[in-house]
Protein backbone atom coordinates (compact mmCIF):
# COMPACT_ATOMS: atom_id res chain seq x y z
CA UNK A 1 0.00 0.00 0.00
CA UNK A 2 2.93 2.35 0.50
CA UNK A 3 1.82 4.14 3.67
CA UNK A 4 5.25 4.81 5.20
CA UNK A 5 5.29 8.46 4.09
CA UNK A 6 1.78 8.95 5.52
CA UNK A 7 2.76 7.31 8.83
CA UNK A 8 5.86 9.50 9.08
CA UNK A 9 3.83 12.62 8.23
CA UNK A 10 1.32 11.72 10.98
CA UNK A 11 3.89 12.66 13.61
CA UNK A 12 4.59 9.10 14.68
CA UNK A 13 8.19 9.06 15.94
CA UNK A 14 10.77 6.98 14.08
CA UNK A 15 12.65 5.17 16.85
CA UNK A 16 15.79 3.50 15.61
CA UNK A 17 16.79 1.83 18.87
CA UNK A 18 15.35 -1.22 20.64
CA UNK A 19 16.18 -2.66 24.03
CA UNK A 20 15.05 -6.26 24.60
CA UNK A 21 15.69 -7.39 28.17
CA UNK A 22 14.89 -10.97 29.00
CA UNK A 23 16.56 -10.99 32.40
CA UNK A 24 19.68 -13.00 31.71
CA UNK A 25 20.08 -11.69 28.16
CA UNK A 26 19.83 -8.08 26.99
CA UNK A 27 19.91 -6.97 23.37
CA UNK A 28 20.28 -3.24 22.88
CA UNK A 29 20.88 -1.81 19.44
CA UNK A 30 19.69 -0.08 16.32
CA UNK A 31 17.52 -1.38 13.51
CA UNK A 32 19.44 -2.26 10.37
CA UNK A 33 18.39 -0.43 7.21
CA UNK A 34 16.12 -2.54 4.98
CA UNK A 35 14.76 -1.18 1.71
CA UNK A 36 15.60 2.33 2.91
CA UNK A 37 13.83 1.98 6.27
CA UNK A 38 15.82 1.93 9.52
CA UNK A 39 13.12 2.63 12.11
CA UNK A 40 10.09 0.98 13.66
CA UNK A 41 7.09 3.30 13.62
CA UNK A 42 4.35 2.86 16.18
CA UNK A 43 1.43 5.15 15.30
CA UNK A 44 -1.55 5.26 17.62
CA UNK A 45 -4.31 2.93 16.50
CA UNK A 46 -6.69 5.80 15.81
CA UNK A 47 -4.09 7.41 13.52
CA UNK A 48 -3.29 4.15 11.72
CA UNK A 49 -6.98 3.30 11.19
CA UNK A 50 -7.60 6.71 9.61
CA UNK A 51 -4.57 6.30 7.31
CA UNK A 52 -5.75 2.84 6.21
CA UNK A 53 -9.29 4.06 5.50
CA UNK A 54 -7.96 7.03 3.51
CA UNK A 55 -5.68 4.73 1.49
CA UNK A 56 -8.59 2.39 0.75
CA UNK A 57 -10.65 5.35 -0.47
CA UNK A 58 -7.79 6.55 -2.68
CA UNK A 59 -7.60 3.04 -4.14
CA UNK A 60 -11.27 3.23 -5.10
CA UNK A 61 -13.04 1.55 -2.18
CA UNK A 62 -16.37 2.92 -1.01
CA UNK A 63 -16.14 3.16 2.77
CA UNK A 64 -19.14 3.50 5.09
CA UNK A 65 -17.95 4.61 8.53
CA UNK A 66 -20.39 4.63 11.46
CA UNK A 67 -22.65 2.17 9.68
CA UNK A 68 -24.11 -0.83 11.52
CA UNK A 69 -24.71 -3.91 9.41
CA UNK A 70 -27.87 -5.73 10.49
CA UNK A 71 -27.82 -8.41 7.80
CA UNK A 72 -26.30 -9.40 4.51
CA UNK A 73 -28.19 -9.41 1.22
CA UNK A 74 -28.14 -12.66 -0.73
CA UNK A 75 -28.96 -13.11 -4.36
CA UNK A 76 -28.71 -16.47 -6.12
CA UNK A 77 -26.84 -18.03 -3.23
CA UNK A 78 -24.10 -15.43 -2.84
CA UNK A 79 -23.68 -12.36 -0.69
CA UNK A 80 -24.24 -9.30 -2.85
CA UNK A 81 -24.59 -6.55 -0.28
CA UNK A 82 -25.53 -5.47 3.21
CA UNK A 83 -28.52 -3.94 4.92
CA UNK A 84 -28.12 -1.64 7.92
CA UNK A 85 -28.31 1.87 9.32
CA UNK A 86 -26.08 4.83 10.13
CA UNK A 87 -25.05 6.03 13.61
CA UNK A 88 -28.28 7.92 14.16
CA UNK A 89 -30.20 4.64 13.83
CA UNK A 90 -32.29 6.24 11.12
CA UNK A 91 -33.46 4.73 7.89
CA UNK A 92 -32.46 1.24 6.90
CA UNK A 93 -30.25 1.30 3.82
CA UNK A 94 -29.24 -1.41 1.44
CA UNK A 95 -25.84 -1.31 -0.26
CA UNK A 96 -25.08 -3.71 -3.12
CA UNK A 97 -21.66 -4.56 -4.53
CA UNK A 98 -19.96 -7.13 -6.72
CA UNK A 99 -17.56 -7.84 -3.84
CA UNK A 100 -18.51 -7.52 -0.16
CA UNK A 101 -15.57 -7.33 2.24
CA UNK A 102 -16.32 -8.16 5.86
CA UNK A 103 -13.85 -5.82 7.54
CA UNK A 104 -15.99 -5.77 10.66
CA UNK A 105 -13.73 -7.43 13.20
CA UNK A 106 -13.27 -10.66 15.10
CA UNK A 107 -17.00 -11.38 15.47
CA UNK A 108 -17.79 -10.47 11.86
CA UNK A 109 -21.45 -10.37 10.88
CA UNK A 110 -20.43 -10.83 7.25
CA UNK A 111 -18.19 -13.85 7.94
CA UNK A 112 -20.87 -15.50 10.08
CA UNK A 113 -23.53 -14.94 7.42
CA UNK A 114 -21.22 -16.27 4.70
CA UNK A 115 -20.53 -19.39 6.75
CA UNK A 116 -16.79 -18.68 6.72
CA UNK A 117 -14.98 -21.45 8.59
CA UNK A 118 -13.04 -20.71 11.73
CA UNK A 119 -9.53 -22.06 12.12
CA UNK A 120 -6.84 -22.14 14.78
CA UNK A 121 -9.40 -21.63 17.52
CA UNK A 122 -7.62 -21.71 20.87
CA UNK A 123 -8.71 -20.54 24.31
CA UNK A 124 -7.14 -17.31 25.56
CA UNK A 125 -3.60 -17.90 26.79
CA UNK A 126 -2.71 -14.45 28.01
CA UNK A 127 -4.06 -11.16 29.22
CA UNK A 128 -2.79 -7.81 27.96
CA UNK A 129 -3.52 -4.14 28.37
CA UNK A 130 -2.03 -0.88 27.20
CA UNK A 131 -2.31 2.80 27.94
CA UNK A 132 -0.63 6.08 27.00
CA UNK A 133 1.58 8.29 29.13
CA UNK A 134 2.97 11.80 28.84
CA UNK A 135 6.50 12.91 29.75
CA UNK A 136 8.06 9.43 29.81
CA UNK A 137 11.66 9.67 28.59
CA UNK A 138 12.34 6.84 26.14
CA UNK A 139 15.03 6.60 23.48
CA UNK A 140 13.31 4.01 21.31
CA UNK A 141 11.36 0.85 21.99
CA UNK A 142 11.83 -1.16 25.17
CA UNK A 143 10.67 -4.73 25.81
CA UNK A 144 11.12 -6.60 29.09
CA UNK A 145 10.24 -10.27 29.53
CA UNK A 146 10.18 -12.29 32.71
CA UNK A 147 8.50 -15.52 33.75
CA UNK A 148 4.97 -15.42 32.29
CA UNK A 149 5.10 -11.61 31.94
CA UNK A 150 6.16 -8.98 29.41
CA UNK A 151 6.13 -5.19 29.39
CA UNK A 152 6.99 -2.70 26.72
CA UNK A 153 7.27 1.01 25.99
CA UNK A 154 6.98 2.60 22.54
CA UNK A 155 6.99 6.28 21.60
CA UNK A 156 3.92 7.23 19.56
CA UNK A 157 2.03 10.25 18.23
CA UNK A 158 1.53 13.52 20.12
CA UNK A 159 4.58 13.05 22.36
CA UNK A 160 2.96 10.09 24.11
CA UNK A 161 4.48 6.76 25.09
CA UNK A 162 2.42 3.59 24.84
CA UNK A 163 2.99 1.14 27.69
CA UNK A 164 2.02 -2.48 27.25
CA UNK A 165 1.76 -5.18 29.89
CA UNK A 166 0.95 -8.83 29.21
CA UNK A 167 0.93 -11.89 31.40
CA UNK A 168 -0.04 -15.48 31.23
CA UNK A 169 -2.14 -16.59 34.19
CA UNK A 170 -1.04 -19.77 35.92
CA UNK A 171 -4.48 -21.19 35.22
CA UNK A 172 -4.13 -20.72 31.46
CA UNK A 173 -4.42 -23.87 29.36
CA UNK A 174 -1.18 -25.58 28.43
CA UNK A 175 0.23 -24.68 25.06
CA UNK A 176 3.32 -25.14 22.98
CA UNK A 177 5.84 -23.64 23.31
CA UNK A 178 5.87 -23.56 27.10
CA UNK A 179 9.35 -22.37 28.04
CA UNK A 180 9.91 -18.66 28.61
CA UNK A 181 12.90 -18.67 26.28
CA UNK A 182 10.90 -20.20 23.45
CA UNK A 183 7.83 -18.00 24.05
CA UNK A 184 9.88 -14.84 23.69
CA UNK A 185 11.94 -15.92 20.69
CA UNK A 186 15.22 -17.08 22.23
CA UNK A 187 16.38 -20.52 21.25
CA UNK A 188 18.13 -22.51 23.93
N, C-alpha and C positions, 0 to 999 in steps of 0.2 A: 504494500500500500504506500510505502514511502512517507511515513509520518514523522520521521526524526526531526526534520526542520520545524514542523508544527509543535512537537513536544518541546524542543529547545526554545522556541519563541514563546511558549506558554509560561516561561519563568521557572520551569522545573530545573533545579540545579543539575550540574553534570559532574557528579563525584567520580574521581578517578582512582580513589583509594578504597580498599576493603580490608577490614580486620576480621579474621575468622578465628575465634578463640574457643577451643574445644576442651580447655582445661590443661591437659598434658601437652597439647600441640597448639601453637599459634601461628597462623599465616597472616602476614601483614604486608601488603604490597599494592602495586598499581596495575590496573587493567592493561593488558597488551592491546595495541591497536589492531583492529580487524576490520577490513573494508572501510578504512577511514574513521572508524569509531573507537574511541579509547575511554569511554565513560559508561556508567550504568545509570540511566535516568529513572527516576521514580516519581512520576507525576501523581498528584492526588487522583483518586478514582473519578471524582466529579469532572476533573479537567480531561482525563483520558476518555471518558465516555463521550463528552462533548466533541472531542477531536475525532473519535471514531464515527459518530453520527454525521458530522460535517463531511468527512471523507466519503462516507457511503452516499450522501446526497450528491457530492461532486461527481461520483462515479455513476450517477443516474438512478439511484434507489429512491423510491418514494417512502418517506419515513413518517410514521404517525406517532408522535410523542403524546403521552398523557391519554392514551386510548386504551380502554379495557376491552379485551376480547371475551365475549360471552360464549361464542360457539364458532365452529368452522362451517363454511359452506361447501357442500359436496355436489358435484355434478358428474354423472356417469362414473361413479365409483372413485373419483379422485377429489382431493381438496383443491378448490378453485378460488377460495377467498375466506373472508372472516366477517363476522357480524358482531358489532359491539357499540360502545358509546364513548364519548369524550369525558374529560374530568368532571364536567358539570353534571354528568348523569343524564343529560338531555336525550335527544332523539337517538334512536337506534339507527346505525348506519351499516351498510353492507359495502365491503370493498372487495372487488374481484381482481385476480391477477393470474397470469400464466404460471407464475412460480410464487408459492407462499413460503416464506422463511419464518420458522418459529424461533425468533430470537427473544423469547420471553422467559428465559431462566430455567433453573433446575426443575421446577415443577410445571413444565411447559404445557399449556392448554393445547397448543397445536400438535406437539409430539404425542400427547395422550390420545387426542382425537384421531391422529393418523395411525395409531397403533404401533408407533416406533418402539422397537425392542429396547429393553434396558440391558446393560452389560456392566461387568465389573462392579456389581452391587456389593458393598461391604459395609458393615456397621461402623459408626464413627470410631476412630481410633485416637483422636486427640481433640483438644479444646484450644481455641486460639482467640485472641482479641487484639485490637489495636486502637490507638488514639493518637492525637496530634498534640505537640507541645511547642511553646514559644521559648526562645532564648536558651536553647540547649546547644552547647558548642560541640559540633561534630565536624570531623575532617574527612568525611566520606561515609561509607556504609560500615556498620559494625554488627557482627553476629556472634552470639555466645551460646554454646551448647553445653549442657550438663545432663546428668542422668535424668531422662524422661522430660527434660525441659529445654526450651530455647528462647532466646530474646534477641531482638534486633533493633537497630536505629538506622533510619534513612532520612537524609534531607529531602524535602519536597517543596512544593510551591509555597509562595507567600512567606518565606522565611521560617516555615514550620519544619519540625522533625517528627516523622512517624515512628512511634514505638510499637513493637510487636512482641507479644508474649504467647508462647504455646507450650502446652504440657500434655503428657499422656497419662491419664489417670491409671492408678494401679489396677483398677477394676476393668480396664479396657480389654477387649477380646484379644487373644494372642494373634500375632501376625508375623509374617516374614518380611523383612529381616527383623530380628529382635535385639541385636546388640546395638549399643549406643554408637559405636564406631561405624557400623554399617548403615544405621539409620541416617547419620549425618554425613555420609559420603566418604569416610576414611576407610580404606581397606587395611585389614590387619593380617 
